[in-house]
Amino acid sequence: MPNRRIFLKSAATTALAAATTRLHPLLAESKKRSPNDMIQLALIGAGIQGQGDTNFALQVPGVKLVAVADCYDGRLAHAKELWGSDLFTTRDYNEILKRSDVDAVLIATPDHWHRQAAVDSIKAGKDVYLEKPMIHIYPDGPEIINAVKNSKQILQVGSQRVSSVVYAKAKELLAAGAIGKLNMVTARWDRNSSIGAWNYSVPLDASTETCDWPRFEGSAPKMAWNPERFFQWRKWADYGSGVAGDLFVHLFSGTHFITGAHGPTRAMATGGIRYWNDGRDAKDVLLALFDYPEGFNLSLHVNFVDGGEESEGFLFTGSEGLMEISGRTVTVTRTPIASEPGYTVSTFAEAQQKAYLEKYREKYPVKHPEGTPPRDVEAYTAPPGYVDSYDHFHNFFNSVRSRKPVVEDATFGFRAAGAALLSNLSVEKDSIVHWNPETMTIV
Ligand SMILES: NC(=O)c1ccc[n+]([C@@H]2O[C@H](COP(=O)([O-])OP(=O)(O)OC[C@H]3O[C@@H](n4cnc5c(N)ncnc54)[C@H](O)[C@@H]3O)[C@@H](O)[C@H]2O)c1
C-alpha cells in the first residue's frame, strides 16, 4: 500500500491545483465573447439573497441582468440603484417570463413560491437557478423534476457548497480513504443573534401600497396584511419550513455531495421554541438523527439560543480518523489503529496482575518505548477571499452555455430538501419517519 500520508498529500496538491484554476475564472475566461454569447438574466425575488446572488452572478463573465421582479417596491427601486435605471422592473414575474430577451432566471423568492416560479419559468423556456430549499412541501419535488424532464431547460439548485473547493477537497479525501470507513457525520449550525434568528428589518414604508401582499401570499393561507410575515417569512410554516428547510438543507447538500449518498432511510427529530417566543411557529432548536443505507448515521442540530459564538461545521467520523470542515478549512486527524487490545487488570490480585502483564507483553512487545506517536493532522484551507457562491454561478452559466448537466440538479435538490423536511415530519408525527431516497418518497 502506498504511504497514506504521501498519497493524501498528492491528492491535496491535485485538488489545490484544480481550486486555483477555478479560483481565477476571470483570468481564464479573458477571451472575448460575442454579443450573442451574452446570457441575459432576470431576478425573481430581489430580497437579501436575491440581491447578493445577483452580485455574484454578474461577476461571471458574459452575464447581463435585464429585469427584476419583486413584491416590495423598495426592492425594485434598490435594484435600479444597484444595477442601472434602465433595468426593467415589475411586481409580476410573468411579465419577465414573457420577454424574449431573458435567457435565464434566478429565483430567490420565499420558499412557498419556489415550485410555481420554477415551473412557470421552465414552461416559458427559461433556464433556472433556484434557491434552496428546492421545495416547500413534498409534492413540489416531483413537480419540479418532471417540469425539467419534460423541457429542454436547465435547472440548478442554489446550495453553493456543492461547488465549493473546500467540499470538493473533503469529498476527495473521504474517497481516498483518509479516515477509513465513514461511520458517523455530525453537523451543527448555531446562530446566536437576533438576525441569525430571522428577525430581519421591516422597512418604515412597508404598507399595502408599497408591498403586493396578495401576490406575496400566493398559494399560502390568506391573512390580513402582516409586515412581519412579509419580511420575516421564515418564522412561519406557511412560507418556509423553519430550521429544516433553511439550514439543515445546507448540511444535507454538503453531506450528500461529500459522501455521494442519496439520502437517509430513517429520521427522528425533536425540538421546540426555547427562546424566541415572538409569535413564530418555527422552532429555534431542532435536533435530528438520520440512518443512511451506506452504513453511517447523521446527527444534525441547529439552535438560535445558546448564547455563544455563531458556529457551523461538520465532523466526519471514520474508522481511522476524523475529518472536520470549519469555514474554509478541512482538517483530517488520523488516529493510528491500535496494534494491541489493551488490558483492564487493576482490580485483580497483584500476583495476577503481574502474571497477566508478563504474558501480555510477551505477546505484544512495547512498540513505541518513547511514548505513543502524536496524531497525524493535516489541514487544507481554501485561498483567502474564496467564495463558493461565485463558483456555483460559474458552474450554472457554464451549463447554460454548454447544455451539459448542472452540478446540482432538481433530483439532488429534492433529495437534500426532502431529507431535511423529514425532521419536521418526525416532530409533527412524534415518531420515527421513513424515506426512500431512491424513489424520493415517504414510506
Ligand atoms: N443559498 C443560500 O445560502 C441562501 C441564503 C439565504 C437565503 N436563501 C434562499 O433565498 C430565498 C430568499 O431568501 P431571502 O432571505 O432573500 O428572503 P427575502 O425576504 O429577503 O427576499 C424574498 C423576496 O422575494 C419577494 N417575493 C415574494 N414573493 C414573490 C413573487 N411571487 N414574485 C417576485 N418576488 C417575490 C419578496 O418581496 C422579497 O423581496 C429563500 O428561498 C432562501 O431559502 C439561500
The ligand as a Tripos MOL2 file, in Angstrom:
@<TRIPOS>MOLECULE
LIG
   44    48     1     0     0
SMALL
NO_CHARGES

@<TRIPOS>ATOM
      1 N1        -28.0870   29.7020   -0.6630 N.am      1 LIG1
      2 C1        -28.0600   30.3730    0.4750 C.2       1 LIG1
      3 O1        -27.0810   30.3540    1.2240 O.2       1 LIG1
      4 C2        -29.2560   31.1880    0.8560 C.ar      1 LIG1
      5 C3        -29.1150   32.1840    1.8400 C.ar      1 LIG1
      6 C4        -30.2430   32.9570    2.1510 C.ar      1 LIG1
      7 C5        -31.4460   32.7010    1.5240 C.ar      1 LIG1
      8 N2        -31.5600   31.7080    0.6130 N.ar      1 LIG1
      9 C6        -32.8520   31.4120   -0.0250 C.3       1 LIG1
     10 O2        -33.2100   32.5170   -0.8520 O.3       1 LIG1
     11 C7        -34.6140   32.7030   -0.8370 C.3       1 LIG1
     12 C8        -34.9330   34.1530   -0.4690 C.3       1 LIG1
     13 O3        -34.4740   34.4210    0.8370 O.3       1 LIG1
     14 P1        -34.2130   35.9230    1.3350 P.3       1 LIG1
     15 O4        -33.5060   35.8720    2.6040 O.co2     1 LIG1
     16 O5        -33.5940   36.6740    0.2300 O.co2     1 LIG1
     17 O6        -35.7050   36.4460    1.5540 O.3       1 LIG1
     18 P2        -36.2090   37.9520    1.4350 P.3       1 LIG1
     19 O7        -37.4790   38.0190    2.1670 O.co2     1 LIG1
     20 O8        -35.1160   38.8860    1.8100 O.co2     1 LIG1
     21 O9        -36.4740   38.1340   -0.1270 O.3       1 LIG1
     22 C9        -37.5120   37.4840   -0.8030 C.3       1 LIG1
     23 C10       -38.0650   38.4760   -1.8120 C.3       1 LIG1
     24 O10       -38.9840   37.7760   -2.6440 O.3       1 LIG1
     25 C11       -40.0290   38.6750   -2.9450 C.3       1 LIG1
     26 N3        -41.1860   37.9150   -3.4080 N.ar      1 LIG1
     27 C12       -42.1070   37.2280   -2.6960 C.ar      1 LIG1
     28 N4        -42.9970   36.6440   -3.5000 N.ar      1 LIG1
     29 C13       -42.6400   36.9860   -4.7640 C.ar      1 LIG1
     30 C14       -43.1910   36.7170   -6.0510 C.ar      1 LIG1
     31 N5        -44.2900   35.9740   -6.2020 N.pl3     1 LIG1
     32 N6        -42.5740   37.2380   -7.1340 N.ar      1 LIG1
     33 C15       -41.4730   38.0070   -7.0030 C.ar      1 LIG1
     34 N7        -40.9220   38.3010   -5.8110 N.ar      1 LIG1
     35 C16       -41.4820   37.7790   -4.7190 C.ar      1 LIG1
     36 C17       -40.2570   39.4440   -1.6780 C.3       1 LIG1
     37 O11       -40.9030   40.6480   -1.9270 O.3       1 LIG1
     38 C18       -38.8400   39.6190   -1.1580 C.3       1 LIG1
     39 O12       -38.2710   40.8460   -1.5220 O.3       1 LIG1
     40 C19       -35.1730   31.6830    0.1440 C.3       1 LIG1
     41 O13       -35.6680   30.5680   -0.5410 O.3       1 LIG1
     42 C20       -33.9860   31.2960    0.9860 C.3       1 LIG1
     43 O14       -34.0470   29.9720    1.4920 O.3       1 LIG1
     44 C21       -30.4760   30.9710    0.2520 C.ar      1 LIG1
@<TRIPOS>BOND
     1     1     2 1
     2     2     3 2
     3     2     4 1
     4     4     5 ar
     5     4    44 ar
     6     5     6 ar
     7     6     7 ar
     8     7     8 ar
     9     8     9 1
    10     8    44 ar
    11     9    10 1
    12     9    42 1
    13    10    11 1
    14    11    12 1
    15    11    40 1
    16    12    13 1
    17    13    14 1
    18    14    15 2
    19    14    16 1
    20    14    17 1
    21    17    18 1
    22    18    19 2
    23    18    20 1
    24    18    21 1
    25    21    22 1
    26    22    23 1
    27    23    24 1
    28    23    38 1
    29    24    25 1
    30    25    26 1
    31    25    36 1
    32    26    27 ar
    33    26    35 ar
    34    27    28 ar
    35    28    29 ar
    36    29    30 ar
    37    29    35 ar
    38    30    31 1
    39    30    32 ar
    40    32    33 ar
    41    33    34 ar
    42    34    35 ar
    43    36    37 1
    44    36    38 1
    45    38    39 1
    46    40    41 1
    47    40    42 1
    48    42    43 1
@<TRIPOS>SUBSTRUCTURE
     1 LIG1         1 GROUP 0 **** ****
